[in-house]
Amino acid sequence: MLGQIFNTVLYQPIYNLLIFFYNIVPGHDIGVAIILLTIVIKLILYPLSLKSIKAQKAMKELQPKIQELQKKYKDKKEELARKTMELYKQEKVSPMSGCLPLLLQLPFLIAVYQVFRAGLNSADFSLLYPFVQNPGTIETRMFGLEFLNLANPIWLFAVVAGLAQFWQTKMLSTQQPPVGIADKTGAKDENVAAIMNKQMQYMMPAVTVIIGLSLPGGLTLYWMLSTLLMVAQQYYSFNKKEKSVIIKDEGNTHN
């Protein structure tokens, strides 16, 4: 039952959209079709990714205030814990709130994985919608180049995807709370989030490269592009905030 719902809601639409793009792009280039598919999926998931970025950014922007509290109450651990909890409540920030939107994106990644795993080498087009033309066969070489055969693993995409993953995680790094309050409610979440960020900063890029070396190049291309777009979105969101702060500070100086 759940499998049928998954196929109807996610797998079949993504598969049909990929074939649709393959039919309309000049030269029927599957690589260009995957790029277009990646952009469409990123636009669909934009609200979720934006919510995750905002949550991560809120935690990052809170770090100076937390460090200020740490200096002020360095010899009063209980007071430091209470003030830190009050700060979380006042700023309406939860250290783990950025994880849920990312988890909700996992079904899309699984559906895309199945599409590239089964769809690129399959001659069975029975899942196509009536209005999507059957291409007969799919040419899996991107730009006609043999070393960019997207049905096979492509190390270049795997390495770039790993580097992009490292860059993305590095931008979201947060600090652990002081030892004295690490076991307090709320601070536990921050502690867990900081540890996860630290581990993910090095572990996820390595895992991305290792897994990418065994996956079809089409899926690695999607993974690489999707991560690069997320990095661009994060950079824009963070840089936009910094610019607004600078403009505000300049206005206060003139006044």
C-alpha positions, 0 to 999 in steps of 0.5 A: 500500500505504502509502496504504491502511494510512494510510486504514484506520488513521487517515483512516477512523477519524477520519472515522467518529468525526467523523460519529458525533459529528455524528449524536449532538450536539444540533442536529447541529452540526459545530462541536461535533462537531469540538470533541469530535473534537479532545478525543478525539485529544488524549487519544489523543496525550496520552502523546506530547505529555506526553513532549515537554513533559517533555523541553522542561521538563527543558531549561528547568529545566537552564538555571540549572545551565548558567548557573552553569557558564558563570559558573564556567568562563567563561575555561576553554572546554574545561572548560566544554564537558566539564562541560556534557556531564557535566551532560547525561549526569547529568540524562539530557537530550537537547536534541533529545528533545522533537522526536521525539514531535511528529513522530510526531503529524504523521500524525494532523494529515495525516489530520485535514486530509484529513477536513476537506478532503474530508469536509465538502463530500462527499456520499459516505459510502461510507467510513462503518462499518456501525454509523455512521448516514449523515447524508445531508448535513452542515450546515457552519455552526457554531451556525447562523451564516453567518460560522462556515461551517466549509467556508470559511476563517475569519480569526478562528480563524486569528488565535487559532490563531497567537496560541496558537502564539506562546504555546505556543512562548514557554513552551518557549523555551531559551537558546543555549549560549555561543560557546565550546562551541557547536561541541561534541558535545551543545552542538550539539544545544542550540544547534540547539534554541535556534535552532529555538525562537527561529525558531519563536517568531515564524515558526510563528505567522505561518505558522499565520495565513497557512496558516489563512486558506486552509484550511477553517474546520473544520481551523483550528478543530481546529488552534486548539483543539488548540494551546490544549489543548497550552498548557493542558497545558504550563502545568499541567505547568510550574506543577505543578513550580513549586508542588512546589518552593515547598512543598519550599523551605518545608519546608526553611525550617521544618526 
